[in-house]
Amino acid sequence: MQPGFSFTVDATEGAARAGTLVTPRGSVPTPLFMPVATAATVKGVDIGRVRETGAGMLLANAYHLHLRPGEETVEQAGGLARFMGWDGPTLTDSGGFQVFSLARQVRVDEDGAFFRSHLDGSPVAFTPENSMRIQERIGADIAMQMDHVVPLPNDRAVVADAMRRSLRWAARCRSAHARPDQALFGIVQGGLDPELRRESAAGLREIGFPGYAIGGLSVGEGPEAMIATLGVTVPHLPADRPRYLMGVGQPRDIVAAVASGIDMFDCVLPSRCGRNSLVYTFAGQVRLRNARHARDPRPLEEGCPCIACRHGRGYIRHLFLAGEMLGPVLASIHNLTFYQRLVARLRDAVLAGRFEATARDLLAGLDAGAEESGDDAEALGPGDGGPASE
Amino acid sequence: MQPGFSFTVDATEGAARAGTLVTPRGSVPTPLFMPVATAATVKGVDIGRVRETGAGMLLANAYHLHLRPGEETVEQAGGLARFMGWDGPTLTDSGGFQVFSLARQVRVDEDGAFFRSHLDGSPVAFTPENSMRIQERIGADIAMQMDHVVPLPNDRAVVADAMRRSLRWAARCRSAHARPDQALFGIVQGGLDPELRRESAAGLREIGFPGYAIGGLSVGEGPEAMIATLGVTVPHLPADRPRYLMGVGQPRDIVAAVASGIDMFDCVLPSRCGRNSLVYTFAGQVRLRNARHARDPRPLEEGCPCIACRHGRGYIRHLFLAGEMLGPVLASIHNLTFYQRLVARLRDAVLAGRFEATARDLLAGLDAGAEESGDDAEALGPGDGGPASE
């Protein structure tokens, strides 16, 4: 890896790893969960409170920041971290996924993606080269290659074409990327096809990246297919580089992915669910609008150090029912804290050589509250998070 | 005053006073500005951040809490302060103003006000007696009498009738109020009429209260009329009791009211304006959506200790333009901090015997930024705050 960056595997158990990722703006332990700060803010949570959740690294989105406020403004403010007042490492997604999911009138060819902004309809071009330039100016510690994302399920030929184009774009990104204090990660594509995933991973290794992401998952394929795809992809990635599963996921998906050898995650679920009054605990999900919580003096989770858990459930429920902004804020803070505690427990378990038992216990607890989930409209299943922006 | 409560005037300069209000849940310096936590939350600001603004005492609204979540829920949670996680004194407005401004199909007679909830249309009755019972169960340190509020301008006879009914209700509240660890304040009414205000103040003094509020102002009468009314009212209030000007106001109104002998304030303006991207500084108002702030690295106010001021103006502007919740949150925190710093400066000036010069300097600074105000829709003048809820 380039100067200022390193990745060390501190311990392993089976495929699961505990590691340390070092960047010019600090080091973070892995497994790592990055809260999503799409537009340079974790929705509703001030940056001090974000730090208090235990987060070590944040993810922002180059597509959104390019459209608003523009990478020049972020650069002039001293880069992404300083712009949002964050004193740790950051990562930007290239925006490929957002172009293909949010933008209008998207036309893609070998050169890049040409589309209209979802904000004002103005024409925008994203190419591997200008994606690098944009991300360099935004100035996160880690940038992501631009990739070609296609919806799943899809014809194998379409998935294969997009994967191979993504490989060619990976090479162009690698050539265009010049910022020495920023690492560039490649992204494995290939849908649910083991052979395409293998080909993608091999192609990226040949180009050579300091880290490898797995993209195109958590888009509705279901947890079994996701884990199966990890199983056929991770073995083709180098053991001495961090592995980042983009846009995943539910707590149980994270446990399973760590068991498959993943080191890094990002997902909008903790804040998106929090805004919708759904909170995570190690004993399952809690739906705060449920009348049973109206006079419950207990915190969302006993022993949780977050500021939401200084209140009773009844108070936070009241905030949601009264339409008070503080409800979503507190539930987001709790969920973000939960995710950090989850990955910390997974790391500690690997370090202590009891990952398998810990993962089993965690999964049993996470499923225990399933009776609270019901089938209401707020339920968000695996895949609803979607990669890297909210 | 009853056990556990006291009010001491620490220093005076002209009519201006610096004092100390002691309650069972702690003492607070005056002049005092109480942030408004209508539904047991200062909108968008977690309670730890509220404390960090320098706030010593919070105001909530009995009308709103009675409708949702109900005083029983607040009582069972340990009372208002514990319900919202606040470790200092609190005050509840009786809800009289809200009944007359928010409720539907209001019928008022000597017994009380009968109306339909603005939330679900259900029938509600507010009488002096049940207002006391509701506020006792909510459990703030200070409760307010129920009063009859009429819109201004209005016929003198209507204003006089409402004032005299408010006096009779004051006596009934005084008789009905039984909670020994809660103080009950009377409210002077009488519109802009000096004789009616004098009559109201004299009537309340005869009943005897540990503190006196001035109601019915900041409802569109303009700053000159408000200050004139204070001038003819304050002299009729006892010097050894706290004087509370309800629902006021703009920073310059607070400076003028302190000069008139007022000790306590509440107002929705800091948070309401903050949500609308208008921020206060000692050099005038700043409209964050203004393009001039797009790349301004300066904080909202140099030397301000609030967490918003760790960011550049450009960042907070970006949050507003991107529709991010954190924009309103940070601007609210800044404005609440500004109000606390304002009353602290006024207090320090009285204690140091330089109130007159300080007030003059503050007013000059507050008006200095007027060129930024423009005439856009966000402008909020004196009186737009309205009493005691948002």
Chai-1 contact restraints between the chains, C-beta under 6 A:
chainA,res_idxA,chainB,res_idxB,connection_type,confidence,min_distance_angstrom,max_distance_angstrom,comment,restraint_id
A,A39,B,A322,contact,1.0,0.0,6.0,A-B,restraint_1
A,A39,B,E324,contact,1.0,0.0,6.0,A-B,restraint_2
A,T41,B,L319,contact,1.0,0.0,6.0,A-B,restraint_3
A,T41,B,E324,contact,1.0,0.0,6.0,A-B,restraint_4
A,T41,B,L326,contact,1.0,0.0,6.0,A-B,restraint_5
A,K43,B,M325,contact,1.0,0.0,6.0,A-B,restraint_6
A,G44,B,M325,contact,1.0,0.0,6.0,A-B,restraint_7
A,D46,B,I307,contact,1.0,0.0,6.0,A-B,restraint_8
A,G48,B,I307,contact,1.0,0.0,6.0,A-B,restraint_9
A,R68,B,A322,contact,1.0,0.0,6.0,A-B,restraint_10
A,P69,B,H318,contact,1.0,0.0,6.0,A-B,restraint_11
A,T73,B,R295,contact,1.0,0.0,6.0,A-B,restraint_12
A,Q76,B,R295,contact,1.0,0.0,6.0,A-B,restraint_13
A,A77,B,G312,contact,1.0,0.0,6.0,A-B,restraint_14
A,F83,B,Y315,contact,1.0,0.0,6.0,A-B,restraint_15
A,G85,B,R310,contact,1.0,0.0,6.0,A-B,restraint_16
A,G85,B,H311,contact,1.0,0.0,6.0,A-B,restraint_17
A,R295,B,T73,contact,1.0,0.0,6.0,A-B,restraint_18
A,R295,B,Q76,contact,1.0,0.0,6.0,A-B,restraint_19
A,I307,B,D46,contact,1.0,0.0,6.0,A-B,restraint_20
A,I307,B,G48,contact,1.0,0.0,6.0,A-B,restraint_21
A,R310,B,G85,contact,1.0,0.0,6.0,A-B,restraint_22
A,H311,B,G85,contact,1.0,0.0,6.0,A-B,restraint_23
A,G312,B,A77,contact,1.0,0.0,6.0,A-B,restraint_24
A,Y315,B,F83,contact,1.0,0.0,6.0,A-B,restraint_25
A,H318,B,P69,contact,1.0,0.0,6.0,A-B,restraint_26
A,L319,B,T41,contact,1.0,0.0,6.0,A-B,restraint_27
A,A322,B,A39,contact,1.0,0.0,6.0,A-B,restraint_28
A,A322,B,R68,contact,1.0,0.0,6.0,A-B,restraint_29
A,E324,B,A39,contact,1.0,0.0,6.0,A-B,restraint_30
A,E324,B,T41,contact,1.0,0.0,6.0,A-B,restraint_31
A,M325,B,K43,contact,1.0,0.0,6.0,A-B,restraint_32
A,M325,B,G44,contact,1.0,0.0,6.0,A-B,restraint_33
A,L326,B,T41,contact,1.0,0.0,6.0,A-B,restraint_34
